[in-house]
Amino acid sequence: MAATSVDGDHPGDRPADARRIARVVLDRTSAARYSPAVEHELRVALYDLAEDNRFDLGGDQPGPYVLRLAVEDNRLIFDVRDGDDRELIRFGLSLTPFRSVIRDYFTICDSYYAAIKSARPAQIEAIDMGRRGLHNEGASLLRERLAGRASIDDDTARRLFTLLCVLHIRG
């Protein structure tokens, strides 16, 4: 299993907040080779997520958490663990509700990357606004689908949606 991991807890950085993800591990078993643009988006999302996020399982399952994300059998798997790597909860979200927004997001991202090579700034800005709108739509859907399992804020939802898109890329 190839994995990408970013640890957000560095000694002295900040007090350990119980309602956050301390580390993210992505299962990248698809062996997909990502373009430099996708690798960059992945690194930025992981870094931003490690720096600032809100993730709360509620109840008697305090964090900070280690979040392992994978795609298995058309499901996004959330394997949430404690700091000692003990499983707290594992659940899957069907990818079916995300299909059209991910497909449209990939399409508009392709248009955006093509446009930045030759289009006028106004055209690039218009495409980018559409790209951000679809990204926000996917993040909102993710928050809705997580309701009752985990509470996340808008920024965390956007970063997790980016990771979902990266995991959705096939080799």
PyMOL CGO cylinders between C-alpha atoms (Angstrom):
from pymol import cmd
from pymol.cgo import CYLINDER

trace = [
    CYLINDER, 0.00, 0.00, 0.00, 1.41, 3.35, -0.99, 0.3, 1, 1, 1, 1, 1, 1,
    CYLINDER, 1.41, 3.35, -0.99, 0.44, 6.05, 1.47, 0.3, 1, 1, 1, 1, 1, 1,
    CYLINDER, 0.44, 6.05, 1.47, 0.78, 9.76, 1.82, 0.3, 1, 1, 1, 1, 1, 1,
    CYLINDER, 0.78, 9.76, 1.82, 0.88, 11.08, 5.34, 0.3, 1, 1, 1, 1, 1, 1,
    CYLINDER, 0.88, 11.08, 5.34, 1.11, 14.51, 6.86, 0.3, 1, 1, 1, 1, 1, 1,
    CYLINDER, 1.11, 14.51, 6.86, 1.46, 15.04, 10.57, 0.3, 1, 1, 1, 1, 1, 1,
    CYLINDER, 1.46, 15.04, 10.57, -0.07, 18.24, 11.91, 0.3, 1, 1, 1, 1, 1, 1,
    CYLINDER, -0.07, 18.24, 11.91, 1.19, 17.97, 15.48, 0.3, 1, 1, 1, 1, 1, 1,
    CYLINDER, 1.19, 17.97, 15.48, 4.67, 19.31, 15.92, 0.3, 1, 1, 1, 1, 1, 1,
    CYLINDER, 4.67, 19.31, 15.92, 5.98, 19.85, 19.47, 0.3, 1, 1, 1, 1, 1, 1,
    CYLINDER, 5.98, 19.85, 19.47, 5.50, 23.44, 20.51, 0.3, 1, 1, 1, 1, 1, 1,
    CYLINDER, 5.50, 23.44, 20.51, 3.26, 24.35, 17.55, 0.3, 1, 1, 1, 1, 1, 1,
    CYLINDER, 3.26, 24.35, 17.55, -0.01, 24.61, 19.46, 0.3, 1, 1, 1, 1, 1, 1,
    CYLINDER, -0.01, 24.61, 19.46, -1.93, 22.91, 22.23, 0.3, 1, 1, 1, 1, 1, 1,
    CYLINDER, -1.93, 22.91, 22.23, -3.47, 19.61, 21.19, 0.3, 1, 1, 1, 1, 1, 1,
    CYLINDER, -3.47, 19.61, 21.19, -7.10, 20.39, 20.40, 0.3, 1, 1, 1, 1, 1, 1,
    CYLINDER, -7.10, 20.39, 20.40, -9.36, 17.41, 20.87, 0.3, 1, 1, 1, 1, 1, 1,
    CYLINDER, -9.36, 17.41, 20.87, -11.56, 18.41, 17.91, 0.3, 1, 1, 1, 1, 1, 1,
    CYLINDER, -11.56, 18.41, 17.91, -9.02, 18.13, 15.12, 0.3, 1, 1, 1, 1, 1, 1,
    CYLINDER, -9.02, 18.13, 15.12, -7.16, 15.78, 12.84, 0.3, 1, 1, 1, 1, 1, 1,
    CYLINDER, -7.16, 15.78, 12.84, -3.55, 15.47, 13.95, 0.3, 1, 1, 1, 1, 1, 1,
    CYLINDER, -3.55, 15.47, 13.95, -2.47, 13.29, 11.02, 0.3, 1, 1, 1, 1, 1, 1,
    CYLINDER, -2.47, 13.29, 11.02, -3.86, 12.23, 7.65, 0.3, 1, 1, 1, 1, 1, 1,
    CYLINDER, -3.86, 12.23, 7.65, -2.86, 9.04, 5.86, 0.3, 1, 1, 1, 1, 1, 1,
    CYLINDER, -2.86, 9.04, 5.86, -4.04, 8.49, 2.29, 0.3, 1, 1, 1, 1, 1, 1,
    CYLINDER, -4.04, 8.49, 2.29, -4.19, 4.98, 0.89, 0.3, 1, 1, 1, 1, 1, 1,
    CYLINDER, -4.19, 4.98, 0.89, -2.87, 5.41, -2.63, 0.3, 1, 1, 1, 1, 1, 1,
    CYLINDER, -2.87, 5.41, -2.63, -3.02, 1.76, -3.68, 0.3, 1, 1, 1, 1, 1, 1,
    CYLINDER, -3.02, 1.76, -3.68, -4.30, 2.69, -7.13, 0.3, 1, 1, 1, 1, 1, 1,
    CYLINDER, -4.30, 2.69, -7.13, -0.67, 3.39, -8.04, 0.3, 1, 1, 1, 1, 1, 1,
    CYLINDER, -0.67, 3.39, -8.04, -1.88, 6.34, -10.06, 0.3, 1, 1, 1, 1, 1, 1,
    CYLINDER, -1.88, 6.34, -10.06, 0.81, 8.64, -11.31, 0.3, 1, 1, 1, 1, 1, 1,
    CYLINDER, 0.81, 8.64, -11.31, -0.39, 12.13, -10.64, 0.3, 1, 1, 1, 1, 1, 1,
    CYLINDER, -0.39, 12.13, -10.64, 0.37, 15.13, -12.77, 0.3, 1, 1, 1, 1, 1, 1,
    CYLINDER, 0.37, 15.13, -12.77, 2.50, 17.86, -11.19, 0.3, 1, 1, 1, 1, 1, 1,
    CYLINDER, 2.50, 17.86, -11.19, -0.66, 19.99, -10.80, 0.3, 1, 1, 1, 1, 1, 1,
    CYLINDER, -0.66, 19.99, -10.80, -2.48, 17.20, -8.92, 0.3, 1, 1, 1, 1, 1, 1,
    CYLINDER, -2.48, 17.20, -8.92, 0.58, 16.51, -6.74, 0.3, 1, 1, 1, 1, 1, 1,
    CYLINDER, 0.58, 16.51, -6.74, 0.71, 20.22, -5.90, 0.3, 1, 1, 1, 1, 1, 1,
    CYLINDER, 0.71, 20.22, -5.90, -3.02, 20.32, -4.98, 0.3, 1, 1, 1, 1, 1, 1,
    CYLINDER, -3.02, 20.32, -4.98, -2.53, 17.21, -2.85, 0.3, 1, 1, 1, 1, 1, 1,
    CYLINDER, -2.53, 17.21, -2.85, 0.44, 18.70, -0.98, 0.3, 1, 1, 1, 1, 1, 1,
    CYLINDER, 0.44, 18.70, -0.98, -1.39, 21.99, -0.41, 0.3, 1, 1, 1, 1, 1, 1,
    CYLINDER, -1.39, 21.99, -0.41, -4.55, 20.25, 0.86, 0.3, 1, 1, 1, 1, 1, 1,
    CYLINDER, -4.55, 20.25, 0.86, -2.57, 18.02, 3.21, 0.3, 1, 1, 1, 1, 1, 1,
    CYLINDER, -2.57, 18.02, 3.21, -0.50, 20.93, 4.52, 0.3, 1, 1, 1, 1, 1, 1,
    CYLINDER, -0.50, 20.93, 4.52, -3.54, 23.17, 5.02, 0.3, 1, 1, 1, 1, 1, 1,
    CYLINDER, -3.54, 23.17, 5.02, -5.45, 20.35, 6.68, 0.3, 1, 1, 1, 1, 1, 1,
    CYLINDER, -5.45, 20.35, 6.68, -2.56, 19.66, 9.05, 0.3, 1, 1, 1, 1, 1, 1,
    CYLINDER, -2.56, 19.66, 9.05, -2.30, 23.33, 9.93, 0.3, 1, 1, 1, 1, 1, 1,
    CYLINDER, -2.30, 23.33, 9.93, -5.97, 24.06, 10.58, 0.3, 1, 1, 1, 1, 1, 1,
    CYLINDER, -5.97, 24.06, 10.58, -9.00, 21.80, 10.71, 0.3, 1, 1, 1, 1, 1, 1,
    CYLINDER, -9.00, 21.80, 10.71, -12.09, 21.01, 12.73, 0.3, 1, 1, 1, 1, 1, 1,
    CYLINDER, -12.09, 21.01, 12.73, -13.09, 17.38, 13.01, 0.3, 1, 1, 1, 1, 1, 1,
    CYLINDER, -13.09, 17.38, 13.01, -15.18, 16.08, 15.87, 0.3, 1, 1, 1, 1, 1, 1,
    CYLINDER, -15.18, 16.08, 15.87, -16.60, 12.61, 16.39, 0.3, 1, 1, 1, 1, 1, 1,
    CYLINDER, -16.60, 12.61, 16.39, -18.48, 13.89, 19.41, 0.3, 1, 1, 1, 1, 1, 1,
    CYLINDER, -18.48, 13.89, 19.41, -19.43, 11.83, 22.40, 0.3, 1, 1, 1, 1, 1, 1,
    CYLINDER, -19.43, 11.83, 22.40, -16.74, 9.98, 24.28, 0.3, 1, 1, 1, 1, 1, 1,
    CYLINDER, -16.74, 9.98, 24.28, -14.28, 9.70, 21.38, 0.3, 1, 1, 1, 1, 1, 1,
    CYLINDER, -14.28, 9.70, 21.38, -11.93, 12.62, 21.90, 0.3, 1, 1, 1, 1, 1, 1,
    CYLINDER, -11.93, 12.62, 21.90, -9.12, 13.49, 19.55, 0.3, 1, 1, 1, 1, 1, 1,
    CYLINDER, -9.12, 13.49, 19.55, -6.87, 14.63, 18.22, 0.3, 1, 1, 1, 1, 1, 1,
    CYLINDER, -6.87, 14.63, 18.22, -7.42, 12.01, 15.55, 0.3, 1, 1, 1, 1, 1, 1,
    CYLINDER, -7.42, 12.01, 15.55, -5.45, 10.12, 12.95, 0.3, 1, 1, 1, 1, 1, 1,
    CYLINDER, -5.45, 10.12, 12.95, -7.54, 9.94, 9.79, 0.3, 1, 1, 1, 1, 1, 1,
    CYLINDER, -7.54, 9.94, 9.79, -6.86, 7.23, 7.26, 0.3, 1, 1, 1, 1, 1, 1,
    CYLINDER, -6.86, 7.23, 7.26, -8.68, 7.75, 3.95, 0.3, 1, 1, 1, 1, 1, 1,
    CYLINDER, -8.68, 7.75, 3.95, -9.09, 5.14, 1.25, 0.3, 1, 1, 1, 1, 1, 1,
    CYLINDER, -9.09, 5.14, 1.25, -11.39, 4.24, -1.61, 0.3, 1, 1, 1, 1, 1, 1,
    CYLINDER, -11.39, 4.24, -1.61, -12.72, 0.68, -1.49, 0.3, 1, 1, 1, 1, 1, 1,
    CYLINDER, -12.72, 0.68, -1.49, -15.60, -0.79, -3.47, 0.3, 1, 1, 1, 1, 1, 1,
    CYLINDER, -15.60, -0.79, -3.47, -16.97, 2.60, -4.55, 0.3, 1, 1, 1, 1, 1, 1,
    CYLINDER, -16.97, 2.60, -4.55, -16.86, 3.89, -0.97, 0.3, 1, 1, 1, 1, 1, 1,
    CYLINDER, -16.86, 3.89, -0.97, -14.76, 6.56, 0.68, 0.3, 1, 1, 1, 1, 1, 1,
    CYLINDER, -14.76, 6.56, 0.68, -13.46, 4.89, 3.83, 0.3, 1, 1, 1, 1, 1, 1,
    CYLINDER, -13.46, 4.89, 3.83, -12.91, 6.97, 6.95, 0.3, 1, 1, 1, 1, 1, 1,
    CYLINDER, -12.91, 6.97, 6.95, -10.75, 5.02, 9.38, 0.3, 1, 1, 1, 1, 1, 1,
    CYLINDER, -10.75, 5.02, 9.38, -10.49, 7.30, 12.42, 0.3, 1, 1, 1, 1, 1, 1,
    CYLINDER, -10.49, 7.30, 12.42, -7.95, 6.42, 15.09, 0.3, 1, 1, 1, 1, 1, 1,
    CYLINDER, -7.95, 6.42, 15.09, -6.66, 7.90, 18.29, 0.3, 1, 1, 1, 1, 1, 1,
    CYLINDER, -6.66, 7.90, 18.29, -3.11, 9.13, 18.85, 0.3, 1, 1, 1, 1, 1, 1,
    CYLINDER, -3.11, 9.13, 18.85, -2.00, 5.60, 19.78, 0.3, 1, 1, 1, 1, 1, 1,
    CYLINDER, -2.00, 5.60, 19.78, -3.33, 4.28, 16.43, 0.3, 1, 1, 1, 1, 1, 1,
    CYLINDER, -3.33, 4.28, 16.43, -6.27, 2.47, 18.04, 0.3, 1, 1, 1, 1, 1, 1,
    CYLINDER, -6.27, 2.47, 18.04, -9.36, 2.38, 15.82, 0.3, 1, 1, 1, 1, 1, 1,
    CYLINDER, -9.36, 2.38, 15.82, -12.15, 4.61, 17.10, 0.3, 1, 1, 1, 1, 1, 1,
    CYLINDER, -12.15, 4.61, 17.10, -14.55, 4.27, 14.20, 0.3, 1, 1, 1, 1, 1, 1,
    CYLINDER, -14.55, 4.27, 14.20, -14.46, 3.06, 10.62, 0.3, 1, 1, 1, 1, 1, 1,
    CYLINDER, -14.46, 3.06, 10.62, -17.18, 3.86, 8.14, 0.3, 1, 1, 1, 1, 1, 1,
    CYLINDER, -17.18, 3.86, 8.14, -17.68, 4.30, 4.45, 0.3, 1, 1, 1, 1, 1, 1,
    CYLINDER, -17.68, 4.30, 4.45, -19.53, 6.87, 2.39, 0.3, 1, 1, 1, 1, 1, 1,
    CYLINDER, -19.53, 6.87, 2.39, -20.88, 5.85, -0.98, 0.3, 1, 1, 1, 1, 1, 1,
    CYLINDER, -20.88, 5.85, -0.98, -19.13, 7.67, -3.81, 0.3, 1, 1, 1, 1, 1, 1,
    CYLINDER, -19.13, 7.67, -3.81, -22.27, 7.56, -5.96, 0.3, 1, 1, 1, 1, 1, 1,
    CYLINDER, -22.27, 7.56, -5.96, -23.63, 10.93, -4.73, 0.3, 1, 1, 1, 1, 1, 1,
    CYLINDER, -23.63, 10.93, -4.73, -20.24, 12.50, -5.50, 0.3, 1, 1, 1, 1, 1, 1,
    CYLINDER, -20.24, 12.50, -5.50, -19.88, 11.12, -9.05, 0.3, 1, 1, 1, 1, 1, 1,
    CYLINDER, -19.88, 11.12, -9.05, -21.32, 14.00, -11.02, 0.3, 1, 1, 1, 1, 1, 1,
    CYLINDER, -21.32, 14.00, -11.02, -19.68, 16.77, -9.00, 0.3, 1, 1, 1, 1, 1, 1,
    CYLINDER, -19.68, 16.77, -9.00, -16.29, 15.01, -9.19, 0.3, 1, 1, 1, 1, 1, 1,
    CYLINDER, -16.29, 15.01, -9.19, -16.68, 14.43, -12.94, 0.3, 1, 1, 1, 1, 1, 1,
    CYLINDER, -16.68, 14.43, -12.94, -17.66, 18.08, -13.50, 0.3, 1, 1, 1, 1, 1, 1,
    CYLINDER, -17.66, 18.08, -13.50, -14.87, 19.24, -11.20, 0.3, 1, 1, 1, 1, 1, 1,
    CYLINDER, -14.87, 19.24, -11.20, -12.27, 17.25, -13.15, 0.3, 1, 1, 1, 1, 1, 1,
    CYLINDER, -12.27, 17.25, -13.15, -13.64, 18.60, -16.44, 0.3, 1, 1, 1, 1, 1, 1,
    CYLINDER, -13.64, 18.60, -16.44, -13.47, 22.20, -15.31, 0.3, 1, 1, 1, 1, 1, 1,
    CYLINDER, -13.47, 22.20, -15.31, -10.00, 21.68, -13.82, 0.3, 1, 1, 1, 1, 1, 1,
    CYLINDER, -10.00, 21.68, -13.82, -8.82, 20.42, -17.23, 0.3, 1, 1, 1, 1, 1, 1,
    CYLINDER, -8.82, 20.42, -17.23, -10.32, 23.53, -18.81, 0.3, 1, 1, 1, 1, 1, 1,
    CYLINDER, -10.32, 23.53, -18.81, -8.68, 25.74, -16.20, 0.3, 1, 1, 1, 1, 1, 1,
    CYLINDER, -8.68, 25.74, -16.20, -5.20, 24.24, -16.70, 0.3, 1, 1, 1, 1, 1, 1,
    CYLINDER, -5.20, 24.24, -16.70, -5.60, 24.53, -20.48, 0.3, 1, 1, 1, 1, 1, 1,
    CYLINDER, -5.60, 24.53, -20.48, -6.80, 28.13, -20.17, 0.3, 1, 1, 1, 1, 1, 1,
    CYLINDER, -6.80, 28.13, -20.17, -3.89, 29.32, -18.05, 0.3, 1, 1, 1, 1, 1, 1,
    CYLINDER, -3.89, 29.32, -18.05, -1.60, 28.50, -20.96, 0.3, 1, 1, 1, 1, 1, 1,
    CYLINDER, -1.60, 28.50, -20.96, -3.30, 30.74, -23.51, 0.3, 1, 1, 1, 1, 1, 1,
    CYLINDER, -3.30, 30.74, -23.51, -6.56, 32.37, -22.40, 0.3, 1, 1, 1, 1, 1, 1,
    CYLINDER, -6.56, 32.37, -22.40, -7.14, 35.96, -21.41, 0.3, 1, 1, 1, 1, 1, 1,
    CYLINDER, -7.14, 35.96, -21.41, -7.15, 36.73, -17.67, 0.3, 1, 1, 1, 1, 1, 1,
    CYLINDER, -7.15, 36.73, -17.67, -10.92, 37.35, -17.67, 0.3, 1, 1, 1, 1, 1, 1,
    CYLINDER, -10.92, 37.35, -17.67, -11.55, 33.91, -19.17, 0.3, 1, 1, 1, 1, 1, 1,
    CYLINDER, -11.55, 33.91, -19.17, -9.24, 32.25, -16.66, 0.3, 1, 1, 1, 1, 1, 1,
    CYLINDER, -9.24, 32.25, -16.66, -10.99, 34.05, -13.81, 0.3, 1, 1, 1, 1, 1, 1,
    CYLINDER, -10.99, 34.05, -13.81, -14.43, 32.94, -15.03, 0.3, 1, 1, 1, 1, 1, 1,
    CYLINDER, -14.43, 32.94, -15.03, -13.32, 29.31, -15.29, 0.3, 1, 1, 1, 1, 1, 1,
    CYLINDER, -13.32, 29.31, -15.29, -11.68, 29.52, -11.87, 0.3, 1, 1, 1, 1, 1, 1,
    CYLINDER, -11.68, 29.52, -11.87, -14.90, 30.86, -10.34, 0.3, 1, 1, 1, 1, 1, 1,
    CYLINDER, -14.90, 30.86, -10.34, -16.74, 27.85, -11.75, 0.3, 1, 1, 1, 1, 1, 1,
    CYLINDER, -16.74, 27.85, -11.75, -14.02, 25.54, -10.46, 0.3, 1, 1, 1, 1, 1, 1,
    CYLINDER, -14.02, 25.54, -10.46, -14.26, 26.99, -6.97, 0.3, 1, 1, 1, 1, 1, 1,
    CYLINDER, -14.26, 26.99, -6.97, -18.06, 26.75, -7.09, 0.3, 1, 1, 1, 1, 1, 1,
    CYLINDER, -18.06, 26.75, -7.09, -17.94, 23.05, -7.92, 0.3, 1, 1, 1, 1, 1, 1,
    CYLINDER, -17.94, 23.05, -7.92, -15.31, 22.50, -5.25, 0.3, 1, 1, 1, 1, 1, 1,
    CYLINDER, -15.31, 22.50, -5.25, -17.55, 24.17, -2.68, 0.3, 1, 1, 1, 1, 1, 1,
    CYLINDER, -17.55, 24.17, -2.68, -20.51, 22.08, -3.88, 0.3, 1, 1, 1, 1, 1, 1,
    CYLINDER, -20.51, 22.08, -3.88, -18.49, 18.90, -3.34, 0.3, 1, 1, 1, 1, 1, 1,
    CYLINDER, -18.49, 18.90, -3.34, -17.35, 20.08, 0.09, 0.3, 1, 1, 1, 1, 1, 1,
    CYLINDER, -17.35, 20.08, 0.09, -20.92, 20.88, 1.09, 0.3, 1, 1, 1, 1, 1, 1,
    CYLINDER, -20.92, 20.88, 1.09, -22.06, 17.43, -0.04, 0.3, 1, 1, 1, 1, 1, 1,
    CYLINDER, -22.06, 17.43, -0.04, -19.26, 15.86, 2.00, 0.3, 1, 1, 1, 1, 1, 1,
    CYLINDER, -19.26, 15.86, 2.00, -20.36, 17.76, 5.12, 0.3, 1, 1, 1, 1, 1, 1,
    CYLINDER, -20.36, 17.76, 5.12, -23.94, 16.59, 4.57, 0.3, 1, 1, 1, 1, 1, 1,
    CYLINDER, -23.94, 16.59, 4.57, -22.86, 12.97, 4.10, 0.3, 1, 1, 1, 1, 1, 1,
    CYLINDER, -22.86, 12.97, 4.10, -20.71, 13.09, 7.26, 0.3, 1, 1, 1, 1, 1, 1,
    CYLINDER, -20.71, 13.09, 7.26, -23.56, 14.48, 9.39, 0.3, 1, 1, 1, 1, 1, 1,
    CYLINDER, -23.56, 14.48, 9.39, -24.20, 12.24, 12.38, 0.3, 1, 1, 1, 1, 1, 1,
    CYLINDER, -24.20, 12.24, 12.38, -20.73, 10.69, 12.13, 0.3, 1, 1, 1, 1, 1, 1,
    CYLINDER, -20.73, 10.69, 12.13, -18.34, 13.61, 12.27, 0.3, 1, 1, 1, 1, 1, 1,
    CYLINDER, -18.34, 13.61, 12.27, -18.68, 17.35, 12.46, 0.3, 1, 1, 1, 1, 1, 1,
    CYLINDER, -18.68, 17.35, 12.46, -16.37, 19.40, 10.23, 0.3, 1, 1, 1, 1, 1, 1,
    CYLINDER, -16.37, 19.40, 10.23, -16.11, 23.05, 9.25, 0.3, 1, 1, 1, 1, 1, 1,
    CYLINDER, -16.11, 23.05, 9.25, -16.21, 24.48, 5.72, 0.3, 1, 1, 1, 1, 1, 1,
    CYLINDER, -16.21, 24.48, 5.72, -12.42, 24.72, 5.29, 0.3, 1, 1, 1, 1, 1, 1,
    CYLINDER, -12.42, 24.72, 5.29, -11.91, 21.14, 6.47, 0.3, 1, 1, 1, 1, 1, 1,
    CYLINDER, -11.91, 21.14, 6.47, -14.66, 19.97, 4.11, 0.3, 1, 1, 1, 1, 1, 1,
    CYLINDER, -14.66, 19.97, 4.11, -12.96, 21.69, 1.15, 0.3, 1, 1, 1, 1, 1, 1,
    CYLINDER, -12.96, 21.69, 1.15, -9.60, 20.11, 1.97, 0.3, 1, 1, 1, 1, 1, 1,
    CYLINDER, -9.60, 20.11, 1.97, -11.14, 16.67, 2.45, 0.3, 1, 1, 1, 1, 1, 1,
    CYLINDER, -11.14, 16.67, 2.45, -13.01, 17.02, -0.85, 0.3, 1, 1, 1, 1, 1, 1,
    CYLINDER, -13.01, 17.02, -0.85, -9.66, 17.71, -2.54, 0.3, 1, 1, 1, 1, 1, 1,
    CYLINDER, -9.66, 17.71, -2.54, -8.29, 14.51, -1.02, 0.3, 1, 1, 1, 1, 1, 1,
    CYLINDER, -8.29, 14.51, -1.02, -11.40, 12.61, -2.15, 0.3, 1, 1, 1, 1, 1, 1,
    CYLINDER, -11.40, 12.61, -2.15, -10.79, 13.84, -5.71, 0.3, 1, 1, 1, 1, 1, 1,
    CYLINDER, -10.79, 13.84, -5.71, -7.15, 12.76, -5.58, 0.3, 1, 1, 1, 1, 1, 1,
    CYLINDER, -7.15, 12.76, -5.58, -8.12, 9.31, -4.30, 0.3, 1, 1, 1, 1, 1, 1,
    CYLINDER, -8.12, 9.31, -4.30, -10.72, 9.06, -7.05, 0.3, 1, 1, 1, 1, 1, 1,
    CYLINDER, -10.72, 9.06, -7.05, -8.08, 9.37, -9.80, 0.3, 1, 1, 1, 1, 1, 1,
    CYLINDER, -8.08, 9.37, -9.80, -7.37, 5.99, -11.37, 0.3, 1, 1, 1, 1, 1, 1,
    CYLINDER, -7.37, 5.99, -11.37, -3.96, 4.88, -12.53, 0.3, 1, 1, 1, 1, 1, 1,
]
cmd.load_cgo(trace, "trace")
